[in-house]
Amino acid sequence: MISVEDLSSETERIYCRILEKINIDKLMKIVKESSENVYIILHKEEKDFCDIYIGDNNKDFGDFIAIPVPKRFAVLEPDRSYFEITLKANIVLALKGEKDFYT
């Protein structure tokens, strides 16, 4: 089982990797303007790889994890801080193998 410290460190590393690919304001804009769900696609083994996927999460992602990007704090109640916190929480849930996400 992964320790809390390791989980926190891994979450921050993945979050920083996402921000290297796309800045948070642009990600919020994509979520706001998309009529479909937005996901961060993360390789299960090689977590340095991430990409953005827009569409349904009813497909088999194989070796990838689909992390939902929170819509509520980008569209309904725009708030960058809560958006960032919720995205990090979704990363933690994905790393722990949870099925239900708060979006």
C-alpha positions in Angstrom: 0.0 0.0 0.0 1.3 3.5 -0.9 2.0 5.8 2.0 0.3 9.1 2.4 3.6 10.9 1.9 4.3 9.0 -1.3 0.8 9.5 -2.5 1.0 13.3 -1.9 4.4 13.4 -3.7 3.2 11.4 -6.6 0.0 13.6 -6.9 2.1 16.8 -6.9 4.5 15.3 -9.6 1.6 14.4 -11.8 -0.1 17.7 -11.3 3.1 19.5 -12.2 3.4 17.3 -15.3 -0.1 18.3 -16.3 0.7 22.0 -15.9 3.8 21.6 -18.1 1.5 20.4 -20.8 -1.3 23.0 -20.3 -1.7 25.9 -17.9 -4.6 25.8 -15.5 -6.5 28.7 -17.0 -6.5 27.1 -20.4 -7.6 23.8 -18.9 -10.5 25.6 -17.2 -11.4 27.3 -20.5 -11.4 24.0 -22.3 -13.7 22.5 -19.7 -16.0 25.5 -19.7 -16.3 25.6 -23.5 -16.7 21.8 -24.0 -20.1 20.2 -24.0 -18.4 16.8 -23.3 -16.5 15.7 -20.3 -12.7 16.4 -20.1 -10.2 13.9 -18.8 -6.5 13.8 -18.1 -5.2 10.5 -19.6 -2.4 9.1 -17.5 -0.4 6.0 -18.3 -0.8 3.4 -15.5 2.9 2.4 -15.3 4.7 5.4 -16.9 3.1 8.2 -15.1 5.2 10.8 -16.9 2.9 10.5 -19.9 -0.3 12.5 -19.7 -2.6 13.9 -22.3 -6.1 15.5 -22.5 -9.1 13.5 -23.7 -12.5 15.1 -24.5 -15.5 12.7 -24.7 -17.1 9.9 -22.9 -15.4 7.7 -20.3 -17.3 4.6 -21.4 -14.4 3.2 -23.5 -11.6 1.0 -22.5 -8.5 3.0 -22.0 -6.3 -0.1 -21.6 -3.0 0.9 -20.0 -4.3 4.4 -19.2 -6.3 6.0 -16.4 -8.9 8.6 -17.2 -8.9 11.3 -14.5 -12.0 13.5 -14.8 -11.2 17.3 -14.9 -13.7 19.0 -12.5 -16.4 20.9 -14.3 -18.2 22.5 -11.4 -15.5 25.0 -10.5 -14.8 25.8 -14.1 -18.4 26.3 -15.2 -21.0 26.6 -12.5 -18.9 28.3 -9.8 -15.7 29.5 -11.4 -13.0 29.4 -8.8 -9.4 28.5 -9.8 -8.3 27.4 -6.3 -11.2 25.0 -5.9 -10.6 23.8 -9.4 -7.0 23.0 -8.6 -7.9 21.3 -5.3 -10.6 19.1 -6.9 -8.3 18.1 -9.8 -5.6 17.1 -7.3 -8.3 15.1 -5.3 -9.3 13.3 -8.6 -5.6 12.5 -9.2 -5.4 11.0 -5.7 -8.5 8.9 -6.2 -7.2 7.6 -9.5 -3.9 6.7 -8.0 -5.7 4.8 -5.2 -7.8 3.0 -7.8 -11.1 4.5 -6.8 -14.0 4.3 -9.3 -16.1 7.3 -8.2 -14.9 10.8 -8.8 -16.1 14.1 -7.6 -16.6 16.3 -10.7 
